[in-house]
Amino acid sequence: MQRLSPIREYVEPVVLCAQLASTFYDTGLQMVVYERTNATDSVNHTATEEEQQKAISNFFMTYTMLSSFLPFVPAYFLARYGDKGYRTVPLAVPLLGYVLSRTLLLLVIVLELPIEVMFGGAVVYGLCGGFSSYWAGVMALVSVSSNEERRSLHMSRTELIYGLAGFVGSIASGHLFKLYDVEHRQGVLLVGLCVFLYILCFLYVVFVLKTNHDRSSRSSLDRQDDEIGILNRRPRDIINIALLFAGAILYDVAVAGAMEILISFVKKEPLNWDATRIGYGNAAGFLIFFSSFLGVVVFSKCARDTTLIIIGMLSFAAGIYFMAFVTATYMYYLARALTLFALIPMPIIRSLLSKQVHSSSYGKILITLQLSFALASLVYSPIFTKIYQATLEWFPTVPFQFSSLLTLLAIIPISVVGCRTGRQQGYERIQGN
């Protein structure tokens, strides 16, 4: 185990740099879509705010579905290749996809190409494995380089780095979007920096990152798993895995669905945010990574993993329910404050899942989870979008209330896992005595 420890030190700069670039891209894409939609409306002189909101939400629905569906096959094969000992491959290929797709947004701005060209960027990004392959690869590296007792904390620390980079990038992105333009086309500097950072990440992974994951190290870890009786626990583990998947998917649908609608919601009345305020709003969301990490550090001393997950889910359920009644900017930040522990559940769930399988299957179990999220997005994205469009005139925040309900449902399978593992640990202690 000692020779595997450098992995965490090496993978953290990739997480930091790539997430900084991601926040630049998100703000840039959001503003370009809004400006192109607004420009089209100005020419026609007929589109209302409701029609503009529908156009924006339809774009992001299609973009999300393409980005989520296409990675299925390539991401799975990249994960299998990573489990054979080539742990950098599931990171390098998606980062190449990031470079190509983000470069396309830069061309859309500079050459004034139609915004629909970005659907092609989503295709390229998806065929290279997308975020599913990239993040599962990162988590597999963290899993294989940490022991079971501290794995939840290590995964939460990786999420913290991800969040801190997102916070800094979100604060800067709105200002960078306006800072420099080419012939009155804003966003050139912002997206250019995004592409440059992704290129650095790709080169770092290919030429610098060393994992030292050979077959002998994996075989040794697998023998340790066998020695503690993991094969005898297989039927019990399968049930826990299914319950963890159910809770994770429900929670991901609730969070991702609400966040997708939030992109359109902040651009309309009564908030009507510009690029700078959008950057600040995104930064407020990334502060939750820091508060969630502190929550793991503090609560893990007196609570089990499943209890931590439930605390995080209740935090998000309360915050997103309050978001349904936001009518001013300060209320938005109050709603965000209620979700201060909302990012605790996912790294803990990944940690629990990794404890149910051999180390040689970390990549496969984690990519399966990410692809489950991608499959779910094909369902929730159009559902949340259509609910938002249908209620736009009378109560546009119904999707936030729906998200809160789904979060409460996600608590049920996690609670069952908590009861099962509590009993199982009790039996093991009695048997040991």
C-alpha positions in Angstrom: 0.0 0.0 0.0 2.8 2.4 0.6 4.0 2.7 -3.0 0.4 3.5 -4.1 0.1 6.7 -1.9 1.7 9.1 -4.5 -1.4 8.7 -6.6 -3.5 11.1 -4.6 -0.7 13.7 -4.7 -0.6 13.5 -8.5 -4.3 13.4 -9.3 -5.2 16.4 -7.3 -3.7 19.0 -9.6 -5.7 17.5 -12.5 -9.0 17.8 -10.5 -8.1 21.4 -9.5 -7.2 22.5 -13.0 -9.9 20.7 -14.9 -12.7 22.0 -12.6 -11.4 25.5 -13.0 -11.7 25.1 -16.7 -15.1 23.6 -16.4 -16.5 26.6 -14.5 -15.2 28.9 -17.2 -16.9 26.8 -19.8 -20.2 26.5 -18.0 -20.5 30.3 -17.6 -19.4 30.9 -21.2 -21.9 28.4 -22.6 -24.7 29.7 -20.5 -24.1 33.3 -21.5 -23.6 32.6 -25.2 -26.8 30.6 -25.4 -28.7 33.4 -23.7 -27.2 36.1 -25.9 -27.8 34.1 -29.1 -31.4 33.4 -28.1 -31.9 37.1 -27.2 -30.4 38.2 -30.4 -32.7 36.0 -32.4 -35.7 37.3 -30.5 -34.6 40.9 -31.2 -34.6 40.3 -34.9 -38.0 38.6 -34.9 -39.5 41.2 -32.4 -42.1 38.6 -31.5 -40.7 36.3 -28.9 -41.8 36.7 -25.3 -39.7 36.0 -22.2 -41.6 32.7 -21.8 -40.7 31.7 -25.4 -37.1 32.6 -24.7 -37.0 30.6 -21.5 -38.4 27.6 -23.4 -35.7 28.0 -26.1 -32.9 28.1 -23.5 -34.3 25.1 -21.5 -34.8 23.1 -24.7 -31.2 23.7 -25.7 -29.8 22.6 -22.4 -32.2 19.6 -22.3 -30.9 18.4 -25.7 -27.3 19.2 -24.8 -27.5 17.3 -21.6 -29.1 14.2 -23.2 -26.4 14.0 -25.8 -23.7 14.4 -23.3 -25.2 11.8 -21.1 -26.2 9.1 -23.6 -23.1 8.9 -25.9 -20.5 8.0 -23.2 -22.1 4.7 -22.3 -20.0 2.3 -24.4 -16.7 4.2 -24.5 -16.8 4.9 -20.8 -17.3 1.3 -19.9 -14.5 0.0 -22.0 -12.2 2.8 -20.7 -13.0 1.7 -17.1 -12.2 -1.9 -17.9 -8.9 -0.9 -19.5 -8.2 1.1 -16.3 -8.8 -1.9 -14.1 -6.2 -3.8 -16.0 -3.6 -1.4 -14.5 -3.7 1.6 -16.9 -5.4 4.0 -14.5 -4.5 7.1 -16.5 -6.4 6.1 -19.6 -9.9 6.8 -18.3 -8.7 10.3 -17.5 -6.6 11.1 -20.6 -9.2 10.2 -23.2 -12.1 12.3 -21.7 -9.7 15.2 -21.2 -8.9 15.1 -24.9 -12.7 15.2 -25.5 -12.9 18.2 -23.3 -10.2 20.0 -25.3 -12.0 19.4 -28.6 -15.5 20.3 -27.5 -14.4 23.4 -25.6 -12.4 24.6 -28.6 -15.7 24.3 -30.6 -17.3 26.9 -28.3 -14.4 29.2 -28.9 -15.0 28.9 -32.6 -18.7 29.5 -32.1 -17.9 32.8 -30.5 -15.1 34.0 -32.8 -16.7 32.8 -36.1 -20.3 33.5 -35.0 -21.3 30.0 -35.8 -24.9 28.8 -34.9 -25.2 27.8 -31.2 -26.5 24.4 -32.4 -23.0 23.6 -33.4 -22.4 22.9 -29.7 -24.5 19.7 -30.1 -21.5 18.5 -32.2 -19.3 19.4 -29.3 -21.5 17.3 -27.0 -21.1 14.3 -29.4 -17.3 14.6 -29.4 -17.2 15.0 -25.6 -19.5 12.0 -25.2 -17.7 9.6 -27.5 -14.5 10.3 -25.5 -16.1 9.0 -22.4 -17.3 12.3 -21.0 -17.5 13.3 -17.3 -18.7 9.7 -16.5 -15.3 8.2 -17.5 -13.2 11.1 -16.1 -14.7 11.3 -12.6 -15.0 7.5 -12.2 -11.3 7.3 -13.2 -10.4 9.9 -10.5 -12.5 8.1 -7.8 -10.9 4.7 -8.8 -7.5 6.2 -8.3 -8.5 7.6 -4.9 -10.1 4.2 -3.9 -7.1 2.1 -4.8 -4.7 4.4 -3.0 -6.6 4.5 0.4 -7.6 2.1 3.1 -11.2 1.4 3.8 -11.3 3.3 7.2 -10.2 6.6 5.6 -11.6 6.2 2.1 -14.7 8.3 2.7 -12.6 11.2 4.0 -10.2 10.9 1.1 -13.0 11.0 -1.4 -14.6 13.9 0.3 -11.2 15.7 0.2 -11.1 15.2 -3.6 -14.6 16.6 -3.8 -13.4 19.6 -1.7 -10.6 20.4 -4.2 -13.1 20.1 -7.0 -15.4 22.5 -5.2 -12.7 25.1 -4.2 -11.6 25.2 -7.9 -15.2 25.7 -8.9 -15.6 28.5 -6.4 -12.6 30.4 -7.6 -13.5 29.8 -11.3 -17.1 30.9 -10.8 -16.1 34.1 -9.1 -13.7 34.9 -11.9 -15.7 33.6 -14.9 -18.3 36.4 -15.0 -15.7 39.1 -14.9 -13.5 37.3 -17.5 -16.5 36.9 -19.8 -16.8 40.7 -20.1 -13.1 41.5 -19.8 -11.9 41.1 -23.3 -13.8 40.7 -26.6 -13.0 40.4 -30.3 -15.1 42.7 -32.4 -17.8 43.0 -29.6 -17.9 39.2 -29.2 -17.6 38.6 -25.5 -16.3 35.4 -23.9 -13.2 34.9 -26.1 -10.7 35.3 -23.2 -12.9 33.1 -20.8 -13.3 30.2 -23.2 -9.7 30.5 -24.5 -8.4 30.1 -20.9 -10.7 27.1 -20.5 -9.2 25.4 -23.5 -5.7 26.2 -22.4 -6.3 24.7 -18.9 -7.7 21.5 -20.4 -4.7 21.1 -22.6 -2.5 21.4 -19.5 -4.5 18.7 -17.8 -4.2 16.4 -20.8 -0.5 16.8 -21.0 -0.1 16.4 -17.3 -2.0 13.1 -17.3 -0.2 11.7 -20.3 3.4 12.7 -19.5 3.6 13.4 -15.7 1.0 11.3 -13.9 2.4 7.9 -12.7 0.2 5.4 -10.9 2.4 2.4 -10.3 -0.6 0.0 -10.6 0.9 -3.2 -11.7 -0.7 -6.6 -11.7 1.2 -7.8 -8.6 -0.1 -4.9 -6.4 -3.7 -5.6 -7.5 -3.3 -9.3 -6.8 -1.9 -8.6 -3.4 -4.9 -6.4 -2.6 -7.3 -9.0 -3.9 -5.7 -11.6 -1.6 -6.2 -9.3 1.3 -9.9 -9.0 0.4 -10.2 -12.8 0.3 -8.5 -13.2 3.6 -11.1 -11.0 5.4 -13.9 -13.1 3.9 -15.2 -10.8 1.2 -16.2 -13.8 -0.9 -18.4 -15.1 1.9 -20.2 -11.8 2.1 -21.1 -11.7 -1.6 -24.9 -12.2 -1.4 -25.2 -9.6 1.3 -23.0 -7.1 -0.7 -25.2 -7.4 -3.8 -28.2 -6.3 -1.8 -26.3 -3.4 -0.3 -25.0 -2.4 -3.8 -28.5 -2.4 -5.2 -29.8 -0.2 -2.4 -26.9 2.2 -2.6 -27.4 2.5 -6.4 -31.1 3.2 -5.8 -30.4 5.9 -3.3 -27.6 7.5 -5.4 -29.7 7.6 -8.6 -32.7 9.1 -6.9 -30.5 11.7 -5.3 -28.6 12.5 -8.5 -31.9 12.9 -10.4 -33.1 15.3 -7.7 -30.0 17.4 -7.6 -29.1 17.4 -11.3 -32.7 18.0 -12.4 -33.1 21.0 -10.1 -29.7 22.5 -11.1 -30.5 22.2 -14.8 -33.7 24.2 -14.2 -31.8 26.7 -12.0 -29.7 27.7 -15.1 -32.9 29.1 -16.8 -34.6 30.3 -13.6 -31.9 32.8 -12.6 -32.0 34.5 -16.1 -35.7 35.4 -15.8 -37.7 37.7 -13.6 -37.6 38.3 -10.7 -33.8 37.6 -10.5 -32.8 38.5 -14.0 -29.1 37.9 -13.4 -26.2 39.0 -15.7 -22.9 37.2 -16.2 -21.3 38.5 -13.0 -24.2 37.5 -10.8 -24.3 34.1 -12.5 -20.7 33.7 -11.6 -21.4 34.6 -8.0 -24.3 32.3 -7.8 -22.3 29.4 -9.1 -19.6 30.3 -6.6 -22.1 30.1 -3.8 -22.9 26.6 -5.0 -19.3 25.6 -4.9 -18.9 26.8 -1.3 -21.0 23.9 -0.4 -18.1 21.6 -1.2 -16.2 23.2 1.6 -19.0 23.1 4.1 -19.8 19.5 3.1 -16.1 18.5 3.7 -16.2 20.0 7.1 -19.4 18.1 7.8 -17.7 14.8 6.9 -14.7 15.7 9.2 -16.9 16.6 12.1 -19.8 14.2 11.9 -17.7 11.2 11.0 -16.3 11.2 14.5 -19.7 10.4 16.0 -21.8 9.1 13.1 -21.7 6.2 10.6 -21.4 6.6 6.8 -25.1 6.1 6.2 -26.0 8.7 8.8 -23.7 11.2 7.0 -25.5 10.5 3.7 -28.9 11.1 5.3 -27.8 14.4 6.8 -26.6 15.6 3.4 -29.8 14.6 1.7 -32.0 16.4 4.3 -29.9 19.5 3.9 -30.5 19.5 0.1 -34.2 18.7 0.5 -34.7 21.7 2.8 -32.7 24.1 0.6 -34.2 23.2 -2.7 -37.7 23.4 -1.2 -37.0 26.9 0.0 -35.6 27.8 -3.5 -39.2 27.3 -4.8 -40.2 30.5 -3.0 -37.2 32.7 -4.0 -38.2 36.1 -5.3 -34.9 38.1 -4.7 -31.2 37.5 -4.9 -30.7 37.5 -1.1 -33.3 34.7 -0.8 -31.4 32.7 -3.4 -28.3 32.8 -1.2 -30.4 31.8 1.9 -31.7 28.8 0.0 -28.1 27.9 -0.9 -27.1 28.2 2.7 -29.6 25.6 3.7 -27.9 23.1 1.4 -24.5 23.4 3.1 -24.2 19.6 3.6 -25.8 18.6 0.2 -22.5 17.3 -1.3 -21.8 14.8 1.5 -23.8 11.9 0.1 -22.1 11.1 -3.2 -18.5 10.6 -2.1 -19.7 8.5 0.8 -21.9 6.4 -1.4 -18.9 5.8 -3.8 -16.8 4.9 -0.8 -19.4 2.4 0.5 -19.7 0.9 -3.0 -15.9 0.4 -3.3 -15.9 -1.5 -0.1 -18.3 -4.1 -1.5 -16.0 -5.2 -4.4 -12.4 -6.3 -5.0 -9.9 -3.6 -5.8 -9.6 -4.9 -9.4 -13.3 -3.9 -9.9 -13.2 -0.3 -8.5 -13.2 1.2 -12.0 -16.2 -1.0 -13.2 -18.4 -0.4 -10.1 -17.7 3.4 -10.2 -18.2 3.8 -13.9 -21.4 1.7 -13.6 -22.7 4.2 -11.1 -21.7 7.2 -13.3 -23.4 5.6 -16.3 -26.5 5.0 -14.2 -26.6 8.7 -13.6 -26.2 9.3 -17.3 -29.0 6.9 -18.1 -31.2 8.6 -15.5 -30.6 12.0 -17.1 -32.2 10.8 -20.3 -35.4 10.5 -18.3 -35.2 13.4 -15.8 -33.9 16.1 -18.1 -37.0 16.1 -20.4 -39.3 15.6 -17.4 -37.9 18.5 -15.4 -37.8 20.7 -18.5 -41.4 20.0 -19.5 -42.6 20.5 -15.9 -40.8 23.9 -15.8 -42.2 24.9 -19.2 -45.8 23.9 -18.2 -45.7 25.8 -15.0 -43.7 28.8 -16.3 -46.6 31.2 -16.2 -48.2 30.5 -12.8 -45.5 28.8 -10.6 -42.2 28.1 -12.4 -40.5 26.6 -9.3 -42.6 23.4 -9.2 -39.5 21.4 -10.3 -37.7 22.5 -7.1 -40.5 21.1 -5.0 -40.5 17.9 -7.0 -36.7 17.6 -6.5 -37.2 18.0 -2.7 -39.7 15.1 -2.8 -37.3 12.8 -4.7 -34.6 13.6 -2.2 -36.8 12.4 0.6 -37.5 9.2 -1.3 -33.7 8.6 -1.8 -33.3 8.5 2.0 -35.4 5.3 2.2 -32.9 2.8 0.6 -30.0 4.5 2.4 -31.7 4.0 5.7 -32.2 0.3 4.9 -28.5 0.0 4.1 -27.8 1.6 7.5 -30.0 -0.9 9.3 -28.5 -3.9 7.4 -24.8 -2.9 8.0 -25.5 -2.1 11.6 -26.9 -5.6 12.2 -24.1 -7.2 10.2 -21.4 -5.4 12.1 -23.0 -6.5 15.4 -23.0 -10.1 14.3 -19.4 -9.9 13.3 -18.4 -8.5 16.7 -20.3 -11.2 18.6 -18.7 -13.9 16.4 -15.2 -12.4 17.0 -15.8 -12.4 20.8 
